[in-house]
């Protein structure tokens, strides 16, 4: 098994190069950015190979690739986000105001902090085994998910396009369209089930967490996934109930 410290540094290098590529693309052609990050990445892998040997470098390579391609950078700029929102409004889509408060993010931070403490204690005092890499994978996934949650809380906008009978969830990270004809069930909860929606417990689940507050939560069941939303209490959501009498 490769050294734990090397593994953690590899994940950090992968994240750093992912962020570096994102910011450099604003000023340099993509080709140059890819060449630069490839040179730096290969340089790190070669260093690990010389220090650890071939067998131990193989999992290090996968750790690097996973962390690099998982870097939680926005897919678009604020200008591009505004253009998408303006286009939806021009097409007659109505914005559904979301209830947003810091308590929802604080709940995620508390759960994440608890896991991070356990992981760090194991990294420091536990044996170097397969569990180490499971924790490291979980740690990376948690960091990525938590960073995206922060960006989502700030940038998420929800729109209802009546002419299409579709919901649009728009953020810096993605734009997703949910045709209401594919909606199979609607339910309302008094508050989000934070434990069920926690990043580590929903890695392989079909849950899409768009909750931005600790208030009343709408659960929309589509084919293959369940979407959780927290609209403002003053928003009318009757169009969803009318589809599912």
Residue pairs with C-beta under 8 A, 6 or more apart in sequence:
1 56
1 59
1 128
1 129
1 130
1 132
1 133
2 48
2 52
2 56
2 57
2 59
2 60
3 52
3 56
3 128
4 123
4 128
4 132
6 48
6 51
6 52
6 60
7 59
7 60
7 63
7 132
7 133
7 136
8 123
8 136
10 44
10 48
10 60
10 63
10 64
10 67
11 63
11 64
11 67
11 136
11 139
11 140
12 67
13 40
13 41
13 44
13 64
13 67
14 41
14 63
14 64
14 65
14 66
14 67
14 68
14 70
14 71
15 67
15 68
15 70
15 71
15 143
17 37
17 40
17 41
17 68
17 71
18 67
18 68
18 69
18 70
18 71
18 73
19 71
19 73
20 36
20 37
20 40
21 33
21 34
21 36
21 37
21 71
22 71
22 73
22 74
24 32
24 33
24 36
25 33
37 68
41 64
41 68
44 64
45 57
45 60
45 61
45 64
48 56
48 57
48 60
49 57
52 60
59 133
63 133
63 136
63 140
66 137
66 140
67 140
70 140
70 141
70 144
71 144
72 143
72 144
72 145
72 147
72 148
72 151
74 151
74 172
74 173
75 172
75 173
75 174
76 84
76 172
77 172
78 172
81 155
81 170
81 171
81 172
84 170
84 175
85 157
85 159
85 170
88 159
88 161
88 168
88 170
89 95
89 159
91 161
91 163
92 161
92 162
92 163
93 159
93 160
93 161
93 162
93 168
94 159
94 160
94 161
94 162
95 157
95 158
95 159
96 158
96 159
96 160
96 231
96 232
96 235
96 237
97 231
97 232
97 234
97 235
98 156
98 157
98 158
98 210
98 212
98 213
98 229
98 230
98 231
98 232
99 212
99 213
99 215
99 216
99 230
99 231
99 232
99 233
100 153
100 212
100 213
100 230
101 212
101 213
101 214
101 215
103 213
103 214
104 153
104 192
104 211
104 212
104 213
104 214
104 230
105 149
105 150
105 153
107 194
107 214
108 146
108 149
108 194
108 198
108 199
109 146
111 194
111 195
111 198
112 142
112 146
112 199
115 138
115 139
115 142
115 200
116 139
116 142
119 135
119 136
119 138
119 139
122 131
122 132
122 135
123 132
123 135
126 132
138 200
141 199
141 200
141 203
142 199
142 200
145 199
146 199
148 173
149 199
149 209
151 171
151 172
151 173
152 171
152 173
152 210
152 212
153 212
155 171
155 172
155 173
156 169
156 170
156 171
156 210
156 212
157 169
157 170
157 171
158 167
158 168
158 169
158 170
158 210
158 229
158 231
159 167
159 168
159 170
160 166
160 167
160 168
160 239
161 167
161 168
162 239
164 179
165 179
165 180
165 181
166 177
166 178
166 179
166 180
167 177
167 178
167 180
167 220
168 175
168 176
168 177
168 178
169 175
169 176
169 178
169 210
169 227
176 208
178 220
178 222
178 227
180 239
180 240
180 243
182 222
182 223
183 220
183 221
183 222
183 240
183 243
183 244
184 221
184 222
184 223
185 219
185 220
185 221
185 244
186 218
186 219
186 220
186 221
186 240
186 241
186 243
186 244
187 218
187 219
187 221
188 216
188 217
188 218
188 219
189 216
189 217
189 218
189 219
190 216
190 217
191 214
191 215
191 216
191 217
192 209
192 211
192 214
192 217
192 228
192 230
193 217
195 201
196 202
196 207
197 207
197 209
197 211
197 228
202 209
206 224
206 225
206 226
207 225
207 226
207 228
208 225
208 226
208 227
208 228
209 228
210 227
210 228
210 229
210 230
211 217
211 228
211 229
211 230
212 230
213 230
214 230
215 230
215 233
216 230
216 231
216 233
217 228
217 229
217 230
218 228
218 229
218 230
218 231
218 237
218 240
219 226
219 227
219 228
220 226
220 227
220 228
220 229
220 240
221 227
231 237
